[in-house]
Amino acid sequence: LELKRMSVSKDYRGRGISKALCGEVLRFARARGYGAVVLSTSMVQLAAQRLYEGQGFRKVGAASPSLLGSLLCFQIFRYRCDLPGRT
């Protein structure tokens, strides 16, 4: 399952909403038999990286999105959270 474009309005950040949303995605995926949840985030989104790592995601890759991104040393990080309980 891929988590794409999760965002919380600046007015509501710091209230645990992102953590709750991420937890719900993991519960949804687990309940439906998915083996993992994957996502991408950029190198500049430090708060997002901390959130995902705190929820059990691990960084599994990095890539530049374009030639310009490569020249600017800009990277997109790929994360994965394996879900226990699959047989």
C-alpha positions, -999 to 999 in steps of 0.1 A, spaced: 0 0 0 14 35 -8 7 65 14 7 95 -9 6 132 -1 -5 133 35 -7 169 47 -20 187 77 -28 225 75 -2 246 92 -29 259 116 -34 224 129 1 210 131 16 200 164 -16 185 177 -9 148 168 -31 148 137 -4 135 114 6 108 139 -31 97 142 -36 97 104 -4 77 99 -15 52 125 -48 48 109 -32 41 75 -11 14 91 -42 -1 108 -61 0 76 -33 -17 56 -28 -44 83 -65 -52 85 -67 -57 48 -37 -80 46 -11 -57 31 25 -67 40 39 -32 40 32 5 35 56 26 14 59 63 9 82 90 -4 92 123 11 118 149 3 151 155 21 138 189 34 108 176 51 125 168 84 94 168 105 78 142 81 109 120 83 108 121 121 71 113 121 75 83 97 105 69 115 86 72 148 58 52 133 81 23 124 91 33 88 126 28 77 145 46 49 150 21 20 163 44 -8 170 78 -21 170 93 -55 171 127 -73 138 134 -90 155 151 -121 187 162 -136 183 196 -119 176 179 -86 208 159 -91 228 191 -98 213 207 -66 219 175 -46 181 173 -39 168 139 -30 136 121 -25 137 94 3 117 62 0 104 47 32 88 13 40 70 0 71 67 -38 71 35 -49 88 37 -79 112 12 -106 112 14 -117 75 18 -153 68 
